Amino acid sequence: MKIRPNDFVKYIPLGEEWVVCGVNYKTGKLVPCGYPFPSMVNINDCELIESRNEPQTEEYKDALRKEHLESFIEVE
């Protein structure tokens, strides 16, 4: 199952659980919510814990746009 915005993932190297802000499968990168923002990690270092199956929020999209990370905005 693909990781999508709003999903909960475990970042394996640190054992931390994160909420996903945005994903870019072309680059293989994921941006989690939280501080410091934006952080970027490899998707392969993350394990899906819970799929929320919800659209990416406007708040997440705006935060990504502000950082010029439009490629992490989910296309509807």
CHARMM-style PDB file with segment names, atoms N, HN, CA, C and O in Angstrom:
ATOM      1  N   MET     1       0.846  -1.180   0.000  1.00  0.00      PROA
ATOM      2  CA  MET     1       0.000   0.000   0.000  1.00  0.00      PROA
ATOM      3  C   MET     1       0.895   1.248   0.000  1.00  0.00      PROA
ATOM      4  O   MET     1       1.859   1.326   0.761  1.00  0.00      PROA
ATOM      5  N   LYS     2       0.572   2.205  -0.845  1.00  0.00      PROA
ATOM      6  HN  LYS     2      -0.212   2.142  -1.464  1.00  0.00      PROA
ATOM      7  CA  LYS     2       1.353   3.436  -0.953  1.00  0.00      PROA
ATOM      8  C   LYS     2       1.119   4.362   0.226  1.00  0.00      PROA
ATOM      9  O   LYS     2       0.008   4.482   0.742  1.00  0.00      PROA
ATOM     10  N   ILE     3       2.191   5.009   0.634  1.00  0.00      PROA
ATOM     11  HN  ILE     3       3.094   4.911   0.215  1.00  0.00      PROA
ATOM     12  CA  ILE     3       2.101   6.022   1.682  1.00  0.00      PROA
ATOM     13  C   ILE     3       1.572   7.301   1.054  1.00  0.00      PROA
ATOM     14  O   ILE     3       2.021   7.712  -0.016  1.00  0.00      PROA
ATOM     15  N   ARG     4       0.604   7.931   1.733  1.00  0.00      PROA
ATOM     16  HN  ARG     4       0.239   7.597   2.602  1.00  0.00      PROA
ATOM     17  CA  ARG     4      -0.016   9.156   1.238  1.00  0.00      PROA
ATOM     18  C   ARG     4      -0.062  10.206   2.344  1.00  0.00      PROA
ATOM     19  O   ARG     4       0.143   9.887   3.515  1.00  0.00      PROA
ATOM     20  N   PRO     5      -0.331  11.464   1.972  1.00  0.00      PROA
ATOM     21  CA  PRO     5      -0.497  12.496   3.001  1.00  0.00      PROA
ATOM     22  C   PRO     5      -1.570  12.088   4.014  1.00  0.00      PROA
ATOM     23  O   PRO     5      -2.546  11.423   3.668  1.00  0.00      PROA
ATOM     24  N   ASN     6      -1.375  12.490   5.252  1.00  0.00      PROA
ATOM     25  HN  ASN     6      -0.582  13.030   5.534  1.00  0.00      PROA
ATOM     26  CA  ASN     6      -2.253  12.207   6.393  1.00  0.00      PROA
ATOM     27  C   ASN     6      -2.031  10.826   7.001  1.00  0.00      PROA
ATOM     28  O   ASN     6      -2.540  10.548   8.087  1.00  0.00      PROA
ATOM     29  N   ASP     7      -1.281   9.954   6.325  1.00  0.00      PROA
ATOM     30  HN  ASP     7      -0.867  10.180   5.443  1.00  0.00      PROA
ATOM     31  CA  ASP     7      -1.008   8.628   6.877  1.00  0.00      PROA
ATOM     32  C   ASP     7      -0.048   8.737   8.057  1.00  0.00      PROA
ATOM     33  O   ASP     7       0.694   9.710   8.185  1.00  0.00      PROA
ATOM     34  N   PHE     8      -0.077   7.731   8.904  1.00  0.00      PROA
ATOM     35  HN  PHE     8      -0.680   6.940   8.800  1.00  0.00      PROA
ATOM     36  CA  PHE     8       0.886   7.607   9.994  1.00  0.00      PROA
ATOM     37  C   PHE     8       1.963   6.632   9.554  1.00  0.00      PROA
ATOM     38  O   PHE     8       1.663   5.535   9.083  1.00  0.00      PROA
ATOM     39  N   VAL     9       3.220   7.035   9.709  1.00  0.00      PROA
ATOM     40  HN  VAL     9       3.463   7.926  10.092  1.00  0.00      PROA
ATOM     41  CA  VAL     9       4.337   6.171   9.358  1.00  0.00      PROA
ATOM     42  C   VAL     9       5.314   6.073  10.519  1.00  0.00      PROA
ATOM     43  O   VAL     9       5.349   6.938  11.395  1.00  0.00      PROA
ATOM     44  N   LYS    10       6.097   5.022  10.514  1.00  0.00      PROA
ATOM     45  HN  LYS    10       6.069   4.319   9.803  1.00  0.00      PROA
ATOM     46  CA  LYS    10       7.207   4.887  11.443  1.00  0.00      PROA
ATOM     47  C   LYS    10       8.480   5.139  10.648  1.00  0.00      PROA
ATOM     48  O   LYS    10       8.730   4.490   9.633  1.00  0.00      PROA
ATOM     49  N   TYR    11       9.284   6.094  11.125  1.00  0.00      PROA
ATOM     50  HN  TYR    11       9.081   6.621  11.950  1.00  0.00      PROA
ATOM     51  CA  TYR    11      10.577   6.361  10.504  1.00  0.00      PROA
ATOM     52  C   TYR    11      11.560   5.389  11.154  1.00  0.00      PROA
ATOM     53  O   TYR    11      11.978   5.585  12.296  1.00  0.00      PROA
ATOM     54  N   ILE    12      11.916   4.359  10.428  1.00  0.00      PROA
ATOM     55  HN  ILE    12      11.577   4.200   9.501  1.00  0.00      PROA
ATOM     56  CA  ILE    12      12.666   3.230  10.955  1.00  0.00      PROA
ATOM     57  C   ILE    12      14.010   3.625  11.584  1.00  0.00      PROA
ATOM     58  O   ILE    12      14.311   3.143  12.676  1.00  0.00      PROA
ATOM     59  N   PRO    13      14.845   4.486  10.946  1.00  0.00      PROA
ATOM     60  CA  PRO    13      16.147   4.795  11.551  1.00  0.00      PROA
ATOM     61  C   PRO    13      16.065   5.382  12.968  1.00  0.00      PROA
ATOM     62  O   PRO    13      16.957   5.147  13.782  1.00  0.00      PROA
ATOM     63  N   LEU    14      15.018   6.133  13.264  1.00  0.00      PROA
ATOM     64  HN  LEU    14      14.293   6.324  12.603  1.00  0.00      PROA
ATOM     65  CA  LEU    14      14.891   6.748  14.593  1.00  0.00      PROA
ATOM     66  C   LEU    14      13.797   6.112  15.451  1.00  0.00      PROA
ATOM     67  O   LEU    14      13.708   6.383  16.649  1.00  0.00      PROA
ATOM     68  N   GLY    15      12.973   5.274  14.845  1.00  0.00      PROA
ATOM     69  HN  GLY    15      13.045   5.054  13.872  1.00  0.00      PROA
ATOM     70  CA  GLY    15      11.875   4.647  15.570  1.00  0.00      PROA
ATOM     71  C   GLY    15      10.746   5.605  15.903  1.00  0.00      PROA
ATOM     72  O   GLY    15       9.912   5.310  16.759  1.00  0.00      PROA
ATOM     73  N   GLU    16      10.713   6.750  15.232  1.00  0.00      PROA
ATOM     74  HN  GLU    16      11.390   6.989  14.537  1.00  0.00      PROA
ATOM     75  CA  GLU    16       9.682   7.758  15.509  1.00  0.00      PROA
ATOM     76  C   GLU    16       8.458   7.534  14.624  1.00  0.00      PROA
ATOM     77  O   GLU    16       8.563   7.016  13.512  1.00  0.00      PROA
ATOM     78  N   GLU    17       7.306   7.930  15.137  1.00  0.00      PROA
ATOM     79  HN  GLU    17       7.220   8.351  16.040  1.00  0.00      PROA
ATOM     80  CA  GLU    17       6.059   7.881  14.365  1.00  0.00      PROA
ATOM     81  C   GLU    17       5.702   9.288  13.928  1.00  0.00      PROA
ATOM     82  O   GLU    17       5.727  10.227  14.723  1.00  0.00      PROA
ATOM     83  N   TRP    18       5.369   9.420  12.658  1.00  0.00      PROA
ATOM     84  HN  TRP    18       5.348   8.657  12.012  1.00  0.00      PROA
ATOM     85  CA  TRP    18       5.094  10.725  12.068  1.00  0.00      PROA
ATOM     86  C   TRP    18       3.786  10.708  11.293  1.00  0.00      PROA
ATOM     87  O   TRP    18       3.316   9.654  10.863  1.00  0.00      PROA
ATOM     88  N   VAL    19       3.203  11.898  11.121  1.00  0.00      PROA
ATOM     89  HN  VAL    19       3.585  12.753  11.470  1.00  0.00      PROA
ATOM     90  CA  VAL    19       2.106  12.116  10.183  1.00  0.00      PROA
ATOM     91  C   VAL    19       2.741  12.661   8.911  1.00  0.00      PROA
ATOM     92  O   VAL    19       3.620  13.521   8.972  1.00  0.00      PROA
ATOM     93  N   VAL    20       2.304  12.170   7.769  1.00  0.00      PROA
ATOM     94  HN  VAL    20       1.589  11.472   7.719  1.00  0.00      PROA
ATOM     95  CA  VAL    20       2.880  12.555   6.483  1.00  0.00      PROA
ATOM     96  C   VAL    20       2.215  13.820   5.957  1.00  0.00      PROA
ATOM     97  O   VAL    20       0.990  13.906   5.878  1.00  0.00      PROA
ATOM     98  N   CYS    21       3.042  14.802   5.599  1.00  0.00      PROA
ATOM     99  HN  CYS    21       4.038  14.732   5.663  1.00  0.00      PROA
ATOM    100  CA  CYS    21       2.552  16.034   4.982  1.00  0.00      PROA
ATOM    101  C   CYS    21       2.464  15.869   3.465  1.00  0.00      PROA
ATOM    102  O   CYS    21       1.456  16.225   2.855  1.00  0.00      PROA
ATOM    103  N   GLY    22       3.519  15.331   2.863  1.00  0.00      PROA
ATOM    104  HN  GLY    22       4.338  15.042   3.359  1.00  0.00      PROA
ATOM    105  CA  GLY    22       3.549  15.169   1.417  1.00  0.00      PROA
ATOM    106  C   GLY    22       4.498  14.067   1.004  1.00  0.00      PROA
ATOM    107  O   GLY    22       5.418  13.712   1.742  1.00  0.00      PROA
ATOM    108  N   VAL    23       4.263  13.519  -0.203  1.00  0.00      PROA
ATOM    109  HN  VAL    23       3.516  13.808  -0.802  1.00  0.00      PROA
ATOM    110  CA  VAL    23       5.068  12.423  -0.735  1.00  0.00      PROA
ATOM    111  C   VAL    23       5.373  12.704  -2.199  1.00  0.00      PROA
ATOM    112  O   VAL    23       4.520  13.192  -2.940  1.00  0.00      PROA
ATOM    113  N   ASN    24       6.600  12.390  -2.606  1.00  0.00      PROA
ATOM    114  HN  ASN    24       7.293  11.994  -2.003  1.00  0.00      PROA
ATOM    115  CA  ASN    24       6.988  12.502  -4.014  1.00  0.00      PROA
ATOM    116  C   ASN    24       7.628  11.175  -4.408  1.00  0.00      PROA
ATOM    117  O   ASN    24       8.791  10.921  -4.094  1.00  0.00      PROA
ATOM    118  N   TYR    25       6.871  10.341  -5.088  1.00  0.00      PROA
ATOM    119  HN  TYR    25       5.926  10.547  -5.342  1.00  0.00      PROA
ATOM    120  CA  TYR    25       7.371   9.019  -5.467  1.00  0.00      PROA
ATOM    121  C   TYR    25       8.418   9.097  -6.574  1.00  0.00      PROA
ATOM    122  O   TYR    25       9.232   8.184  -6.713  1.00  0.00      PROA
ATOM    123  N   LYS    26       8.410  10.159  -7.357  1.00  0.00      PROA
ATOM    124  HN  LYS    26       7.749  10.900  -7.244  1.00  0.00      PROA
ATOM    125  CA  LYS    26       9.434  10.306  -8.405  1.00  0.00      PROA
ATOM    126  C   LYS    26      10.819  10.474  -7.806  1.00  0.00      PROA
ATOM    127  O   LYS    26      11.797   9.944  -8.334  1.00  0.00      PROA
ATOM    128  N   THR    27      10.907  11.214  -6.701  1.00  0.00      PROA
ATOM    129  HN  THR    27      10.113  11.645  -6.272  1.00  0.00      PROA
ATOM    130  CA  THR    27      12.198  11.428  -6.037  1.00  0.00      PROA
ATOM    131  C   THR    27      12.434  10.428  -4.908  1.00  0.00      PROA
ATOM    132  O   THR    27      13.548  10.315  -4.397  1.00  0.00      PROA
ATOM    133  N   GLY    28      11.383   9.702  -4.519  1.00  0.00      PROA
ATOM    134  HN  GLY    28      10.478   9.794  -4.935  1.00  0.00      PROA
ATOM    135  CA  GLY    28      11.511   8.737  -3.430  1.00  0.00      PROA
ATOM    136  C   GLY    28      11.586   9.390  -2.065  1.00  0.00      PROA
ATOM    137  O   GLY    28      12.136   8.814  -1.126  1.00  0.00      PROA
ATOM    138  N   LYS    29      11.028  10.607  -1.948  1.00  0.00      PROA
ATOM    139  HN  LYS    29      10.581  11.075  -2.710  1.00  0.00      PROA
ATOM    140  CA  LYS    29      11.126  11.369  -0.708  1.00  0.00      PROA
ATOM    141  C   LYS    29       9.758  11.612  -0.079  1.00  0.00      PROA
ATOM    142  O   LYS    29       8.727  11.593  -0.752  1.00  0.00      PROA
ATOM    143  N   LEU    30       9.784  11.839   1.227  1.00  0.00      PROA
ATOM    144  HN  LEU    30      10.622  11.855   1.773  1.00  0.00      PROA
ATOM    145  CA  LEU    30       8.586  12.099   2.013  1.00  0.00      PROA
ATOM    146  C   LEU    30       8.870  13.280   2.938  1.00  0.00      PROA
ATOM    147  O   LEU    30       9.970  13.405   3.478  1.00  0.00      PROA
ATOM    148  N   VAL    31       7.865  14.149   3.118  1.00  0.00      PROA
ATOM    149  HN  VAL    31       6.972  14.048   2.680  1.00  0.00      PROA
ATOM    150  CA  VAL    31       7.969  15.280   4.041  1.00  0.00      PROA
ATOM    151  C   VAL    31       6.980  15.031   5.182  1.00  0.00      PROA
ATOM    152  O   VAL    31       5.769  14.993   4.959  1.00  0.00      PROA
ATOM    153  N   PRO    32       7.497  14.860   6.408  1.00  0.00      PROA
ATOM    154  CA  PRO    32       6.587  14.695   7.542  1.00  0.00      PROA
ATOM    155  C   PRO    32       6.109  16.044   8.062  1.00  0.00      PROA
ATOM    156  O   PRO    32       6.722  17.078   7.793  1.00  0.00      PROA
ATOM    157  N   CYS    33       5.022  16.023   8.801  1.00  0.00      PROA
ATOM    158  HN  CYS    33       4.525  15.184   9.019  1.00  0.00      PROA
ATOM    159  CA  CYS    33       4.565  17.213   9.505  1.00  0.00      PROA
ATOM    160  C   CYS    33       5.469  17.425  10.715  1.00  0.00      PROA
ATOM    161  O   CYS    33       6.120  16.489  11.180  1.00  0.00      PROA
ATOM    162  N   GLY    34       5.507  18.635  11.215  1.00  0.00      PROA
ATOM    163  HN  GLY    34       4.979  19.395  10.837  1.00  0.00      PROA
ATOM    164  CA  GLY    34       6.229  18.892  12.448  1.00  0.00      PROA
ATOM    165  C   GLY    34       7.480  19.714  12.267  1.00  0.00      PROA
ATOM    166  O   GLY    34       7.803  20.167  11.169  1.00  0.00      PROA
ATOM    167  N   TYR    35       8.168  19.893  13.360  1.00  0.00      PROA
ATOM    168  HN  TYR    35       7.906  19.525  14.252  1.00  0.00      PROA
ATOM    169  CA  TYR    35       9.361  20.742  13.411  1.00  0.00      PROA
ATOM    170  C   TYR    35      10.602  19.877  13.367  1.00  0.00      PROA
ATOM    171  O   TYR    35      10.605  18.824  14.005  1.00  0.00      PROA
ATOM    172  N   PRO    36      11.635  20.237  12.674  1.00  0.00      PROA
ATOM    173  CA  PRO    36      11.701  21.396  11.782  1.00  0.00      PROA
ATOM    174  C   PRO    36      11.016  21.089  10.452  1.00  0.00      PROA
ATOM    175  O   PRO    36      11.101  19.972   9.943  1.00  0.00      PROA
ATOM    176  N   PHE    37      10.352  22.070   9.910  1.00  0.00      PROA
ATOM    177  HN  PHE    37      10.283  22.977  10.325  1.00  0.00      PROA
ATOM    178  CA  PHE    37       9.650  21.913   8.637  1.00  0.00      PROA
ATOM    179  C   PHE    37      10.302  22.799   7.598  1.00  0.00      PROA
ATOM    180  O   PHE    37      10.549  23.974   7.869  1.00  0.00      PROA
ATOM    181  N   PRO    38      10.585  22.281   6.431  1.00  0.00      PROA
ATOM    182  CA  PRO    38      10.356  20.905   6.013  1.00  0.00      PROA
ATOM    183  C   PRO    38      11.581  20.027   6.269  1.00  0.00      PROA
ATOM    184  O   PRO    38      12.722  20.430   6.046  1.00  0.00      PROA
ATOM    185  N   SER    39      11.310  18.848   6.733  1.00  0.00      PROA
ATOM    186  HN  SER    39      10.383  18.520   6.914  1.00  0.00      PROA
ATOM    187  CA  SER    39      12.319  17.794   6.777  1.00  0.00      PROA
ATOM    188  C   SER    39      11.999  16.857   5.621  1.00  0.00      PROA
ATOM    189  O   SER    39      10.850  16.767   5.187  1.00  0.00      PROA
ATOM    190  N   MET    40      13.000  16.171   5.130  1.00  0.00      PROA
ATOM    191  HN  MET    40      13.933  16.245   5.483  1.00  0.00      PROA
ATOM    192  CA  MET    40      12.788  15.278   4.005  1.00  0.00      PROA
ATOM    193  C   MET    40      13.544  13.978   4.267  1.00  0.00      PROA
ATOM    194  O   MET    40      14.721  13.998   4.629  1.00  0.00      PROA
ATOM    195  N   VAL    41      12.859  12.850   4.081  1.00  0.00      PROA
ATOM    196  HN  VAL    41      11.904  12.834   3.788  1.00  0.00      PROA
ATOM    197  CA  VAL    41      13.476  11.546   4.290  1.00  0.00      PROA
ATOM    198  C   VAL    41      13.132  10.633   3.122  1.00  0.00      PROA
ATOM    199  O   VAL    41      12.245  10.935   2.324  1.00  0.00      PROA
ATOM    200  N   ASN    42      13.838   9.523   3.031  1.00  0.00      PROA
ATOM    201  HN  ASN    42      14.559   9.278   3.679  1.00  0.00      PROA
ATOM    202  CA  ASN    42      13.549   8.527   1.999  1.00  0.00      PROA
ATOM    203  C   ASN    42      12.281   7.754   2.356  1.00  0.00      PROA
ATOM    204  O   ASN    42      12.097   7.334   3.498  1.00  0.00      PROA
ATOM    205  N   ILE    43      11.426   7.577   1.378  1.00  0.00      PROA
ATOM    206  HN  ILE    43      11.576   7.919   0.450  1.00  0.00      PROA
ATOM    207  CA  ILE    43      10.200   6.798   1.589  1.00  0.00      PROA
ATOM    208  C   ILE    43      10.558   5.390   2.054  1.00  0.00      PROA
ATOM    209  O   ILE    43       9.869   4.826   2.904  1.00  0.00      PROA
ATOM    210  N   ASN    44      11.626   4.819   1.505  1.00  0.00      PROA
ATOM    211  HN  ASN    44      12.186   5.277   0.815  1.00  0.00      PROA
ATOM    212  CA  ASN    44      12.028   3.457   1.850  1.00  0.00      PROA
ATOM    213  C   ASN    44      12.424   3.298   3.314  1.00  0.00      PROA
ATOM    214  O   ASN    44      12.482   2.178   3.820  1.00  0.00      PROA
ATOM    215  N   ASP    45      12.697   4.406   3.997  1.00  0.00      PROA
ATOM    216  HN  ASP    45      12.650   5.317   3.586  1.00  0.00      PROA
ATOM    217  CA  ASP    45      13.034   4.355   5.424  1.00  0.00      PROA
ATOM    218  C   ASP    45      11.793   4.438   6.306  1.00  0.00      PROA
ATOM    219  O   ASP    45      11.899   4.486   7.531  1.00  0.00      PROA
ATOM    220  N   CYS    46      10.613   4.454   5.680  1.00  0.00      PROA
ATOM    221  HN  CYS    46      10.527   4.415   4.685  1.00  0.00      PROA
ATOM    222  CA  CYS    46       9.357   4.590   6.417  1.00  0.00      PROA
ATOM    223  C   CYS    46       8.486   3.348   6.245  1.00  0.00      PROA
ATOM    224  O   CYS    46       8.466   2.711   5.192  1.00  0.00      PROA
ATOM    225  N   GLU    47       7.779   3.035   7.307  1.00  0.00      PROA
ATOM    226  HN  GLU    47       7.796   3.552   8.163  1.00  0.00      PROA
ATOM    227  CA  GLU    47       6.853   1.910   7.304  1.00  0.00      PROA
ATOM    228  C   GLU    47       5.451   2.443   7.591  1.00  0.00      PROA
ATOM    229  O   GLU    47       5.243   3.159   8.571  1.00  0.00      PROA
ATOM    230  N   LEU    48       4.506   2.096   6.748  1.00  0.00      PROA
ATOM    231  HN  LEU    48       4.675   1.514   5.952  1.00  0.00      PROA
ATOM    232  CA  LEU    48       3.131   2.543   6.937  1.00  0.00      PROA
ATOM    233  C   LEU    48       2.544   1.897   8.192  1.00  0.00      PROA
ATOM    234  O   LEU    48       2.547   0.674   8.331  1.00  0.00      PROA
ATOM    235  N   ILE    49       2.046   2.726   9.092  1.00  0.00      PROA
ATOM    236  HN  ILE    49       2.044   3.720   8.978  1.00  0.00      PROA
ATOM    237  CA  ILE    49       1.407   2.240  10.320  1.00  0.00      PROA
ATOM    238  C   ILE    49      -0.106   2.269  10.170  1.00  0.00      PROA
ATOM    239  O   ILE    49      -0.796   1.299  10.485  1.00  0.00      PROA
ATOM    240  N   GLU    50      -0.614   3.412   9.677  1.00  0.00      PROA
ATOM    241  HN  GLU    50      -0.053   4.200   9.422  1.00  0.00      PROA
ATOM    242  CA  GLU    50      -2.066   3.565   9.511  1.00  0.00      PROA
ATOM    243  C   GLU    50      -2.353   4.418   8.295  1.00  0.00      PROA
ATOM    244  O   GLU    50      -1.875   5.546   8.180  1.00  0.00      PROA
ATOM    245  N   SER    51      -3.142   3.863   7.388  1.00  0.00      PROA
ATOM    246  HN  SER    51      -3.531   2.946   7.481  1.00  0.00      PROA
ATOM    247  CA  SER    51      -3.573   4.617   6.216  1.00  0.00      PROA
ATOM    248  C   SER    51      -4.847   5.363   6.575  1.00  0.00      PROA
ATOM    249  O   SER    51      -5.845   4.753   6.958  1.00  0.00      PROA
ATOM    250  N   ARG    52      -4.812   6.687   6.451  1.00  0.00      PROA
ATOM    251  HN  ARG    52      -4.002   7.184   6.140  1.00  0.00      PROA
ATOM    252  CA  ARG    52      -5.976   7.506   6.807  1.00  0.00      PROA
ATOM    253  C   ARG    52      -6.963   7.609   5.650  1.00  0.00      PROA
ATOM    254  O   ARG    52      -8.144   7.887   5.862  1.00  0.00      PROA
ATOM    255  N   ASN    53      -6.485   7.387   4.432  1.00  0.00      PROA
ATOM    256  HN  ASN    53      -5.526   7.161   4.260  1.00  0.00      PROA
ATOM    257  CA  ASN    53      -7.345   7.415   3.242  1.00  0.00      PROA
ATOM    258  C   ASN    53      -8.166   8.703   3.170  1.00  0.00      PROA
ATOM    259  O   ASN    53      -9.362   8.685   2.880  1.00  0.00      PROA
ATOM    260  N   GLU    54      -7.485   9.829   3.445  1.00  0.00      PROA
ATOM    261  HN  GLU    54      -6.513   9.844   3.682  1.00  0.00      PROA
ATOM    262  CA  GLU    54      -8.117  11.147   3.392  1.00  0.00      PROA
ATOM    263  C   GLU    54      -7.337  12.017   2.421  1.00  0.00      PROA
ATOM    264  O   GLU    54      -6.132  11.825   2.256  1.00  0.00      PROA
ATOM    265  N   PRO    55      -7.999  12.970   1.774  1.00  0.00      PROA
ATOM    266  CA  PRO    55      -7.268  13.878   0.884  1.00  0.00      PROA
ATOM    267  C   PRO    55      -6.304  14.771   1.666  1.00  0.00      PROA
ATOM    268  O   PRO    55      -6.516  15.054   2.845  1.00  0.00      PROA
ATOM    269  N   GLN    56      -5.256  15.200   0.996  1.00  0.00      PROA
ATOM    270  HN  GLN    56      -5.084  14.969   0.039  1.00  0.00      PROA
ATOM    271  CA  GLN    56      -4.285  16.113   1.593  1.00  0.00      PROA
ATOM    272  C   GLN    56      -4.986  17.416   1.956  1.00  0.00      PROA
ATOM    273  O   GLN    56      -5.719  17.975   1.141  1.00  0.00      PROA
ATOM    274  N   THR    57      -4.768  17.898   3.162  1.00  0.00      PROA
ATOM    275  HN  THR    57      -4.172  17.444   3.824  1.00  0.00      PROA
ATOM    276  CA  THR    57      -5.457  19.097   3.623  1.00  0.00      PROA
ATOM    277  C   THR    57      -4.900  20.351   2.943  1.00  0.00      PROA
ATOM    278  O   THR    57      -3.759  20.361   2.480  1.00  0.00      PROA
ATOM    279  N   GLU    58      -5.701  21.386   2.889  1.00  0.00      PROA
ATOM    280  HN  GLU    58      -6.628  21.377   3.265  1.00  0.00      PROA
ATOM    281  CA  GLU    58      -5.248  22.662   2.334  1.00  0.00      PROA
ATOM    282  C   GLU    58      -4.110  23.235   3.173  1.00  0.00      PROA
ATOM    283  O   GLU    58      -3.206  23.881   2.642  1.00  0.00      PROA
ATOM    284  N   GLU    59      -4.155  23.000   4.480  1.00  0.00      PROA
ATOM    285  HN  GLU    59      -4.888  22.475   4.912  1.00  0.00      PROA
ATOM    286  CA  GLU    59      -3.082  23.458   5.365  1.00  0.00      PROA
ATOM    287  C   GLU    59      -1.748  22.829   4.952  1.00  0.00      PROA
ATOM    288  O   GLU    59      -0.729  23.518   4.890  1.00  0.00      PROA
ATOM    289  N   TYR    60      -1.754  21.537   4.673  1.00  0.00      PROA
ATOM    290  HN  TYR    60      -2.582  20.978   4.723  1.00  0.00      PROA
ATOM    291  CA  TYR    60      -0.531  20.856   4.235  1.00  0.00      PROA
ATOM    292  C   TYR    60      -0.070  21.399   2.886  1.00  0.00      PROA
ATOM    293  O   TYR    60       1.118  21.654   2.685  1.00  0.00      PROA
ATOM    294  N   LYS    61      -1.006  21.572   1.971  1.00  0.00      PROA
ATOM    295  HN  LYS    61      -1.971  21.365   2.134  1.00  0.00      PROA
ATOM    296  CA  LYS    61      -0.664  22.088   0.641  1.00  0.00      PROA
ATOM    297  C   LYS    61      -0.051  23.485   0.740  1.00  0.00      PROA
ATOM    298  O   LYS    61       0.948  23.781   0.085  1.00  0.00      PROA
ATOM    299  N   ASP    62      -0.656  24.336   1.564  1.00  0.00      PROA
ATOM    300  HN  ASP    62      -1.467  24.096   2.097  1.00  0.00      PROA
ATOM    301  CA  ASP    62      -0.139  25.701   1.739  1.00  0.00      PROA
ATOM    302  C   ASP    62       1.269  25.693   2.337  1.00  0.00      PROA
ATOM    303  O   ASP    62       2.132  26.465   1.918  1.00  0.00      PROA
ATOM    304  N   ALA    63       1.494  24.821   3.315  1.00  0.00      PROA
ATOM    305  HN  ALA    63       0.794  24.194   3.656  1.00  0.00      PROA
ATOM    306  CA  ALA    63       2.824  24.733   3.938  1.00  0.00      PROA
ATOM    307  C   ALA    63       3.869  24.288   2.920  1.00  0.00      PROA
ATOM    308  O   ALA    63       4.987  24.803   2.911  1.00  0.00      PROA
ATOM    309  N   LEU    64       3.512  23.341   2.068  1.00  0.00      PROA
ATOM    310  HN  LEU    64       2.604  22.923   2.075  1.00  0.00      PROA
ATOM    311  CA  LEU    64       4.441  22.866   1.036  1.00  0.00      PROA
ATOM    312  C   LEU    64       4.689  23.946  -0.015  1.00  0.00      PROA
ATOM    313  O   LEU    64       5.825  24.136  -0.450  1.00  0.00      PROA
ATOM    314  N   ARG    65       3.638  24.653  -0.424  1.00  0.00      PROA
ATOM    315  HN  ARG    65       2.716  24.498  -0.071  1.00  0.00      PROA
ATOM    316  CA  ARG    65       3.806  25.743  -1.394  1.00  0.00      PROA
ATOM    317  C   ARG    65       4.739  26.821  -0.849  1.00  0.00      PROA
ATOM    318  O   ARG    65       5.594  27.334  -1.571  1.00  0.00      PROA
ATOM    319  N   LYS    66       4.571  27.156   0.418  1.00  0.00      PROA
ATOM    320  HN  LYS    66       3.877  26.739   1.004  1.00  0.00      PROA
ATOM    321  CA  LYS    66       5.389  28.198   1.048  1.00  0.00      PROA
ATOM    322  C   LYS    66       6.877  27.844   0.975  1.00  0.00      PROA
ATOM    323  O   LYS    66       7.726  28.733   0.904  1.00  0.00      PROA
ATOM    324  N   GLU    67       7.187  26.553   0.992  1.00  0.00      PROA
ATOM    325  HN  GLU    67       6.498  25.831   1.050  1.00  0.00      PROA
ATOM    326  CA  GLU    67       8.574  26.086   0.940  1.00  0.00      PROA
ATOM    327  C   GLU    67       8.995  25.673  -0.479  1.00  0.00      PROA
ATOM    328  O   GLU    67      10.062  25.089  -0.668  1.00  0.00      PROA
ATOM    329  N   HSD    68       8.153  25.980  -1.467  1.00  0.00      PROA
ATOM    330  HN  HSD    68       7.287  26.455  -1.313  1.00  0.00      PROA
ATOM    331  CA  HSD    68       8.418  25.664  -2.882  1.00  0.00      PROA
ATOM    332  C   HSD    68       8.558  24.158  -3.114  1.00  0.00      PROA
ATOM    333  O   HSD    68       9.410  23.710  -3.881  1.00  0.00      PROA
ATOM    334  N   LEU    69       7.712  23.397  -2.440  1.00  0.00      PROA
ATOM    335  HN  LEU    69       7.021  23.761  -1.816  1.00  0.00      PROA
ATOM    336  CA  LEU    69       7.715  21.947  -2.570  1.00  0.00      PROA
ATOM    337  C   LEU    69       6.422  21.459  -3.229  1.00  0.00      PROA
ATOM    338  O   LEU    69       5.777  20.525  -2.753  1.00  0.00      PROA
ATOM    339  N   GLU    70       6.070  22.100  -4.311  1.00  0.00      PROA
ATOM    340  HN  GLU    70       6.594  22.859  -4.698  1.00  0.00      PROA
ATOM    341  CA  GLU    70       4.828  21.773  -5.006  1.00  0.00      PROA
ATOM    342  C   GLU    70       4.789  20.324  -5.481  1.00  0.00      PROA
ATOM    343  O   GLU    70       3.708  19.750  -5.617  1.00  0.00      PROA
ATOM    344  N   SER    71       5.947  19.727  -5.735  1.00  0.00      PROA
ATOM    345  HN  SER    71       6.825  20.193  -5.625  1.00  0.00      PROA
ATOM    346  CA  SER    71       5.967  18.337  -6.220  1.00  0.00      PROA
ATOM    347  C   SER    71       5.525  17.349  -5.133  1.00  0.00      PROA
ATOM    348  O   SER    71       5.348  16.164  -5.415  1.00  0.00      PROA
ATOM    349  N   PHE    72       5.346  17.821  -3.903  1.00  0.00      PROA
ATOM    350  HN  PHE    72       5.490  18.784  -3.674  1.00  0.00      PROA
ATOM    351  CA  PHE    72       4.868  16.971  -2.815  1.00  0.00      PROA
ATOM    352  C   PHE    72       3.367  17.131  -2.579  1.00  0.00      PROA
ATOM    353  O   PHE    72       2.808  16.539  -1.655  1.00  0.00      PROA
ATOM    354  N   ILE    73       2.723  17.935  -3.420  1.00  0.00      PROA
ATOM    355  HN  ILE    73       3.176  18.416  -4.170  1.00  0.00      PROA
ATOM    356  CA  ILE    73       1.278  18.124  -3.315  1.00  0.00      PROA
ATOM    357  C   ILE    73       0.585  17.061  -4.150  1.00  0.00      PROA
ATOM    358  O   ILE    73       0.896  16.871  -5.326  1.00  0.00      PROA
ATOM    359  N   GLU    74      -0.352  16.377  -3.528  1.00  0.00      PROA
ATOM    360  HN  GLU    74      -0.605  16.530  -2.573  1.00  0.00      PROA
ATOM    361  CA  GLU    74      -1.061  15.289  -4.179  1.00  0.00      PROA
ATOM    362  C   GLU    74      -1.989  15.833  -5.269  1.00  0.00      PROA
ATOM    363  O   GLU    74      -2.757  16.766  -5.036  1.00  0.00      PROA
ATOM    364  N   VAL    75      -1.908  15.244  -6.439  1.00  0.00      PROA
ATOM    365  HN  VAL    75      -1.284  14.486  -6.628  1.00  0.00      PROA
ATOM    366  CA  VAL    75      -2.777  15.633  -7.557  1.00  0.00      PROA
ATOM    367  C   VAL    75      -4.107  14.914  -7.389  1.00  0.00      PROA
ATOM    368  O   VAL    75      -4.155  13.695  -7.224  1.00  0.00      PROA
ATOM    369  N   GLU    76      -5.183  15.689  -7.433  1.00  0.00      PROA
ATOM    370  HN  GLU    76      -5.144  16.679  -7.567  1.00  0.00      PROA
ATOM    371  CA  GLU    76      -6.510  15.099  -7.217  1.00  0.00      PROA
ATOM    372  C   GLU    76      -7.101  14.593  -8.498  1.00  0.00      PROA
ATOM    373  OT1 GLU    76      -8.213  14.066  -8.500  1.00  0.00      PROA
TER     374      GLU     76
END
